Amino acid sequence: MNYNPFYNIENPQLMSYEYAWVSFMKQGVIISAIVPQEIKESWRRCRKNDIHFTRKPQQSPDALNKETVTAASDSKMLDFIRRNGGKLISDTFKNMEAESVFYGVITDKNGCKLYGVNNYNDETEKLNIIERIEDFSEENVGTNCFSIVSEIKRPYSVVGAQHYLEELHGCAGYAAPIFAGDSMIGMVGFYTITERMDDYITSFAVAVERAIENSIRWDDIKGLVEKEREEKQLILDTVSDGVLYVSDDGMITHCNNKLYSVLGLKSGSLIGKDINTVITNPLVSELKKYPPSDKFSRGDYKISLINSRGENRMCFFNKYRFDMGPDGQWSEIWVFTITSDIKKLAQKLSVGNTSHYTFEDIKSDSHSMKKVLELAKKAANFEVSTIIEGESGTGKEMLAQAIHNGGVRKNGPFVAVDCGALPSNLLESELFGYEEGAYTGAKKGGKMGKIELANKGVLFLDEITNMPYDMQAKLLRVLQERKLSHIGGTDTLDFDVQIIAATNKDIIREINEGKFRQDLFYRLNIIHIKLPSLIERENDIETFIDYFMKKYNPKRDMQLSEEAISLLRRYEWPGNVRQLENVIERMTITTNSKLIGRECIPAEILESLGEAPNKAEYEKLSESENMRLDEVSRRHVLRTVAKYGNNVKKAAEVLGISRMTVYKYLNADN
């Protein structure tokens, strides 16, 4: 056994694991900077238990007899996850690309295999050994993803030489625990070859685990639907999705608190009502035509719920049908999975940084913006460093996300950093990461930097001209060498990222004034995009007015008067698109009529246009005569902030007060 410096030469991460593994096997030394704590503890246990790293994985006598395994715990539950979880994995494999290489495994809580299936036809030598393993316990196979998950009871991955047995170094495993209530009952995981390792497979395992757990919950619910209403309601209220029961005559018999909350309705208010009371897009009449799902064949139809305030809530829709008795009656369970909840869960699990906007989301009829989009698409196709220059509210990050989603890096991460939000020392650790003990208060185990997190993707450096001058030099060096070191570390890491920088300042002026490094500018400025302000975008004001009216008036029962549209067109919009959106939203909320007139236009806009308020507006303004001085001041600050598109810094400069004072008045409004 010797360390081979050319082992996985294209993957420095795998090389470092191999180096650390050889050091431990030959000298008993663990390199803490490379080996995670969970792997470290497992390696030590394996050595203590006299497991030799050259040993072939053994078949456990207990694992070969599945009846013995299931008899030792809840055989019904294990049979459930073996049959139904296995079907879920197999169905998922059918939708994968032909060249994908996975072996899916379901085990009990101790690692004894209950089910295994692959999605490839040709023999994959490195995974043959995984297919033959019947017991993934640490005592049998040494360090692996299932043995660690059984120990820590949360998702985990073990790749390459993180495995204790040398035989498994060509494999990468990702596993997640399966819970029934508070008890872990099993595990689900996926193995692939190390050449195709990817962190997204962890989220894949988590998604399958969650589907199995939801299936267990729904199986429990189906067995209880014939019990008393109070028992049903208690169960439904524990489900994270919005759920309602619909009888065969279209009446709502049960609805959980989650759905009431989403719809903005009082609990119990839908019981006994016709299902058409719920407003959806497409309409309920269309949803009735959708074929019912079952627990392992979901429709996941994309629809929107319209709540009591007229707001759209995007969600996935499924319904399940079951018979109620011998008289032929039936009921349906309608399930609404709110997409924003899914995004929050993904963020909580730290499954990656993503972008949401595409070029199709950027609305414009102006010639200047069409030229901007042409240039942005070239930045996406050629993966080159790009600077986006534009005023606040013009959509710089939206354009950066569109470049990410429009290029070959769309499957990689999109990581955003606000360069002006942190002081120099904190920004350095945020960008480059740090080792454990690098400084007082450093996180245990260290932390990856944003550049490292953005590997194979896009790093968005927002407000780049606000970056401290000393940090600009450090960033330039790292970008030139395409290597970085964690703070407090000695090892260098290669990275491959596309840099997109943005600023709301004139970057050439910043260079001339000595505030921004010219050499860093040349490094970043392969493509330079200048986003025009809203007032420069010819016909786009009307385009956006129409778009935001549809967004904030989904019923399409309100419209702007010709006078209101004319006034909005004349305004210069210092806060650009962001300010226009805020104004339209405010007007749709404050109106008492289906025809929205000038009386709903904020006073500061009318004043800036030299338009005298009408009688109703005078009456509204006269209310301030009997106000306390601090209330008059508060309202003046709020109007000024709104006038400048919620730009607190600009408002503070105009008012001649500090930003902290502005924030004080803003918080007082809440």
N, C-alpha and C positions, 0 to 999 in steps of 0.2 A: 504494500500500500504506500504509494507516493503521491504527493500533490502534483497534479498536472496543470501547469499554468495555462495550457491551451484548452482546458476543459470548458465547454460552453463559452468560447472566447467572445461571442457576440452578446453575451449576457453577463455583465459584471456582477450582477446580483447573485447569480448562480455560482460564479467563480468564487465570490467571497464566502458563500455557504460551504463550498467544497474545501476551501482553505481552512475554515474554522473547524470543520468536521475532522479533517486530517490532524489538525493540532490537538484536538481532544482525544482522538483514538490513539495517537502515538505518544502524547505527553501528558494527557489528562488535563490540559489547559483549555479553558473556555474563554473565547474572545467576546466579552460582553457587548462590545460595540456592534457585533455582527449577529450574535445569537440572541433571540428574544427570550424573555424570562421563562415562558412556558416550555420552550424547546430545551432550554438549559436544565430545568428541573427534571424533565423527562429523560434526557440523556443520562443524568446522574443516577436516576432510579434504575435505568437499564443496566448500567455498569454495576451498580450495587447488587442487582439480581443475576449477575453473571451471564447476561445475554451478550453473545459475541457478535460483532458487527458483520461477520461473514456468514452468519447462520442463515439458512434458508427458512422462510416463513413456514411454520408447521400448521397442520390441520388439527384443531382441537377436537378431541373425542366428544366433548359436550356439544360443540358447535355443529357436529355432523348430524346429531339427533335433534331436529327442530322440535319434536314433541316434548323432549326433555326440557328444552329451553322454555317453551311456552307454558309448560305445566308449572314451572317455577315462578311465574308471575301471571299477569292477566292475559291468558291465552286468547280471549276474544278480542281484546284491544290490539294485540300484536298481529293477529290474523287480519284484522281490519286494515292496519297500516301496510301490511305486506301485500294484500290484494289490491286495495284501492290506491295506495301510494305508488305501487309498482305500475299500475295502469296509467297513473298521472305522468310518471317519468317516461313510459313508453310512448304515450301520446305526444308528449313534448318533443321527444327525439324525432318523431315523424315530420315535424315542422322545421327541423334544423337543416342547415346547408349540408350537402352531400360530403364535403371534405372535413366536416367536424369529427373530432375523435374524443368520445366520452365513454366512460364506464360508470353507470349509475348504481348506487348501492343503498339499501335500507338495512339497518341493523337494529337490534334491541339496545337497551340503555348501556349494556356492557360491551357492545361491539360485535356480538354474534350475528352473522349475516342472515337476514331473512329473505332478501331478494337482491338479485343483481342482473343487469342487462346492459348490453353495449349498443352503440348506434353505428358501428362500422362493419363492413363485410370482410375486408382484407385483414389478415392477422397483424396485429400491432404488438410486436415482440415485447416492448417495454411494459405493456399493460396485461400481457398474458399472466404474469405473476399475480397481479391484482385480482384477476378473475378467479384464480385458484384459491385465494384466501377465504376461509370460512369463519375465521375469528380474528377481528381487528384489535383485540385487546393488546395493551402494551406488553404483557407477559409473553404473548405469542409473536407479535410482529414488530415490537419495539416502538419507537416514536412514529406516530402517524396522525392524520387529522382526526380520525375517529377516537383514538385513545386520549387525545388532548381534549376534545369536545366532551367526552364522558367525564373528564376531570373538572373542567371549568364551566361546563353547561352554557356555552355561548358559541356562536359561529367562529371557526378558525380554519386556517390553511397551513399545510405543510408541503413545501416544494423542494425538489432536488435533494441536496445533501443535508437538509434539515431532518430527513428521515434517518433513523439510527442505523438501520440495516443498509449495507452498501447495495444490496440487490434492488432497492427501491429508489435509487438516486435518479433514475430516468423518469420518475413519475411526479406528478403534482396533484395533491389531493385537497379538496375543499368540502367541509362538512358543517352541518347545523343541527342543533338538538330539536327533537319533537316533544312538545309538552301536551299533556292532558291536564288542564287545571294548573296546579302548582307542581305537578310531578313530571319529571322527564321520563318518557316511556320508550324512546328510541332515538335514532339518528338517521339523517339522509345526507348523502354526499356524492360528489362526482370526482372521478380521477381522469386526468388527461396526461399526455406526455409533456415533459418539461418545456419543449420547444413551443408549446401552445399555452403555457401558463398565463393567467390573466386574473387580476383581482375581481373582475366582474363575475367570475364563476362563483365567488362567495355569495354575491347577491342572488345569483341563480339558485343556489342551494337554499338560501333564506326564503326565496319566493316559493319554492316547492314545499319547504317545511311549513310555511304559513298556509298554503293551500291544503295540506294534509290536516293541520290543526283546525282549519275552518271546516273541513269535511267532518272531522270528529264532532265539532260543535253542532253542525247541521244535522248530523246523524242523531245526536242527543235530542235536538229540538224536534226532529220529526217524530221521535218516540213520545214526545210530551204534548203534541199539539191537540190531543183529544182530552187533555186534563182541563182543570179549571182556568178561567181567564186570568186570574191573578198570577198563577204559576207561569202561564205563557208570557205574560207581560214582564215578569221578573227575568226570565231567560232572554227575551228579546232585548231588554235594556242592557244586557251584558255584551251584546254584539256591537262591534265597532262600526258596522255599516248601517245605513238607513233601511229599515225593514217594515213592510206592512203586509197584512193578510187580506186577500180579496176572495169573497165567496162567489159561487157560480152565478149569482144574479148581479154581480158587479158591485157589491157593497163592501165597505172596509170594516173588517171585524177586529183587527188589531193593528197598532202602529207603535213603533218604539220611540223612545225619547230622542234618539239620535236624529230620526227623520223629522220629528216635530221641531227640533232645534234648527235644522237646515232650512225648513220651510218657514221658520219664524212664527209658528203657530203655538197656541196653548195646548198643553198635554191633554189628550182625550178628545180634542175638538173634532177629529176626523172620524171617530167611531160612529158607525151607522150611516155615514155619508156615501154617496155614489163615488166610485173611483175617479170619475171625470172631474171631481172637485179639485184633484191634484193637477196643476198646470205643468205641462212638459213640452219640450220641443225635440222630436216630433210629438204630436198630440197623443193623449192616452189612447184614443181610438186606433192609432197606428201601433202603439205598444202592445195592444191586445192581440194583434195579428202575429207578433213575433213568436216563433216556436219556443216552447219551454226548454230550459236547460236541465241537466241533472248534475249531480255533485262533481262529476269528472268530465263533463262536456259543457263548457260554459259559452254563452253567447258573447258576453262583454260588449254589448252594444253601447256606442258612445251617444249619450243624450244630454240634455240639460234640464234641470229642475228650475222653475221660476218661483222664488219665494214671495212672501207677502209684501215685500218692498219692491217687487218687480225686478229683482236681481237674478242673473243667471248663475247657477251652480253646476259646473260640468261634472259628469259622473259616468260610471259604467253601469249598465242596467242588465239584470238577469232575473228570470222568474222560474219558479219551480212549482209543478202541479202535483197534487196528491188527492186520492179519493178519501171522502169523509165517512163512507159507510155503504151498506148494501142497497140503499135507495138511489144510488147513482150520483149523489151529490159530490162535488169536488171543491177544493179551494186552491188558491195560488198564493205563493209567497213572492212578493216583489222586493228585490234587493237593489239598493242604490249605493254603489261604492264611490264616495266623493274623491275626485282626482287629487284635490289639494291635500287630502289626508294621506294619499299614497306618496306624494312628494315629501311630506313631513316625515313619514316613516323612513323613506330612503335617506334623507338627511340625517335622521337619528342613528341609522345603522352605518353612516359614513361610507356609503357605497360609491361615492365618487362625486366629482364636480361636473355639472352639466350646464349646457346652454339651452335656451328655449326658443329663441326667435330665428326665423329663416328669412331669406330675401323676399319670400311671398308675403311675409307679415309687414313689410315696409311699404306703406301706402303713399303713393305720390303720382301726380300727373304733370310735374314740372320737368322741364328740360334739364335744369341744373342737377336735380336729384337722379335723373336717369344716367347722367354722366358719372355721378358718384357711384351708383350701383354697378356700372360697367367696370369701373376701376376696382371696386371692392371685390367683384367676382374674379378679377385677375389676381388679387392678393390671396384669395382662397385657393385658386387653382395652382398657383406657383409657390404657396407656403412661405412667402417672404415676409420679412419684418415690415411693419406698417405703422404709420402715425396717422391718427384721426384727430383733426383739429376742428373744434366747433364750440359755439356758445352753450351754456348750461341749458338743458332741456331739449337739445336738438336730436338726441338719440344716439350718442356715441357708443354706449355699451350695447345697445340693441344692434347696431351695425356690426360691432365686433363679434357678437354672438352669431349673426347671420354669416359672417365670413367663416367662422368655425364650422357651422352646420353646412356650409356650401362647399367645403373643401374635402380633401382626402383625410383630414384629421378629425372628421365629424364623430368618429367612434372613440376618439380619445377624450381626455378631460378638458374642460374649459375652466380655468382658475383665474379669478379676478382679485387684484390687490389695489387698495386705495393708497397711493404713494404719499398722500399728504395727511393721512389720518394718524400716523404713528411717528414718534421721534426716531432719530437715526438709529440708535442702538436696538430698539424694538423692531424696526423695519428690517434691519439686517437679519435678525433671528427669524423673522417671519418669512423672508425670502429664501434664506440659505439653510434654515434648520439648525438644530444644535444637539450636542451629545448630553447625556445625563451628567449633571454636575458641572456643566459649562459655566454656570453663574448661579448666584443665590436665587432661589425660587424656580430654577429650571425644572421642568416636568420630569418625573421619574421615567427612565427609559429613553429620554430625549424626544425629539420631535422632528418630523420631516418638514422641509421648507416648501414654500409654494412652487418654486422652480422645479423641485423634484416631483411634487405632486402633479405638475403639468406635463410631465414627460410623455412624449408621443402625442401631445395635444397642443393647446393654445394657452399662453400666459398673457392675461390682459392687465396692463399697467395703467390704471386710471389716474388721471391728474399727474402725469409723469413730471411736469414742470414744478410740482410742489415737492418733489423728492429732494431731501437735503443734499447739498453739493458733494459732501464726502462720500455719500452713498452712491452718487452717480459714478464716481471713479471705480468703486468696488463692483458695481453692476457691469460697467464696461469691461473690466478685466474678465469677469466670469463669462460674459457673452462672447468675448474674443476667443477664449480658450475652450469654451463649451465644456468646462469642468468646474465643479464646485466642491467645497469642503464644508462640513457642518462646523458651526462655532464650537470650539473645544475639541474638535476632531482632527485627525491627521490624514485619513484616507480621502482620496478624491473620487468624485462620482461623475460619470459622463451623463449628459442629458441631451435630449432632442426636443426642442420646443419652438413653436412659432410665436414671435413676440408681436403683440399689437398694443401700441401705446396710445393714450388719448390725453388731450389737454383742452381746456377752455380759454387758453391764453394764446397770444401770438408768439409762437415758439422762436421765430427768428429774432423778434425783439428781445425775448428772454436771453437769447445767446449774446446779442449785442450788448446787453446790460450786464453780462457776466453772471447771470443767474442759472444758466443751463450750459452744460459742456457741449462744445461744438463736435468733439470726437464721438460722443455718445449719440448725438443727433445724426451724424453720418452713418453710424452703425445701425440705427433704427430706421432711417428714412429711405428705405428702398422704394416704398410706395407712400406717397403723401396724399391724404384725402382731406379736403376741406368741406365740412358739412355746412351748407348754407343755413342761415337763420330762417325761421318760418316766413318772415315778411319778404324774403328774397325768393321764395319758392312759388312764384307766380300763382297758379290756380289751386295750390294745396290747402289754403285756409278753408275753402268751401268743401274740399274733399274730406278734411279732418272733421269739420263741423258735422257733415253727414255721417261719417264713421262713428264719431263719439255719441251722436244722438241715437244711433241704432244700438250702440253698446249700453248706454244708460237708460234707454227707453225700449226694452225688448218687446213690449206690447205694440209698439209702433203707433200709439194713439196720441202722441204729442208732436208738435212741430214748432219751429221758430217762425216768428213773423218776419216779413220782408224788412221791416225797420231794424229788427234785432240783428238780422244777418248783415245788413248794410253797416251797422255800427261795429260789429265784430270784424268785418273785413277791413275797416279803416284803422283799427287799433294796431299798434306796432309790435305787440307781443314780445316784451323783453324776456319773458320766461319761456318763449318758444312753444313747442308742441305740448310740453308738460303743463304749462300754464293754461293753454287752451283747453286741454282735457279737464283740468280742475274746474274751470269756469263753466263748461258745458254740464259737468256732473252737478255742480252747485245749482245751476239754473233749472235742471230737471227736478231737483229736490225741492227748491223753494217756490216753484210755480203753483198757483192754485187754479190753473186753467190748462186746457189742452193746447191752446195757442200761447206760446211763450213769447212775451213782448219785452220791450226795453226795460220795464220795471224790474225784471229779474237780472239784468246786467249789473255786475258789481259797481258801486258808486265810483270807485277809483278809476274804472275804465271810462265811465261817462265824463268824469272831471278831466281826465287827460285828453279827451277828444273835444273839450270845450263845450260839451252838451249840458245845458242847464237841466237839473232834475225837474220832472213834472210835479203836479200837485201832490200825487200820492208819494212820490219820492221825498218831497219837502216834508210831508207829515212824518215820514219815517225818520228823516234826519233830525226833526225837531224833538224827537224823543230824548235826545242827548242833553236838552236844556236843564233837566232836573237830575242829571246823573252826577255821581261823585266824580272828582277829578281823575282818580285812578282808573275808573271805568271808561271815561272818555279817552284817556291815554291808551288803555288796553285796546280799544277798538281802532284807534288810529294806527297803532303798531300792526294789528292784524290786517288792516287794509293795505298798509305799505308792503308787508310781506307778500300778500296776495298779488299786489301790483307788479312786483318783481319776480313773479313765478316761483314763490316759496324759497327764494335765494336769501337766506338769513344774513349772510355776510354783506350783500349789497344793501339790504334793508337797513342794517345797522349803520352802514356808512352814510346813507341818506338821512337817517334820523339823528345821527350824531351821538349814538349810544353804543354800548358794548354788545357783542353777540349774546353774552350771558343775560343781559337785561331783556333782549328780545325773546330769548328762550323762556325767561320768567313769565312774560306776558302770554306766550303761546301755551305754556303749561297751565296758567291760570284759566285759560279758555276751556281746558278739559276738566 
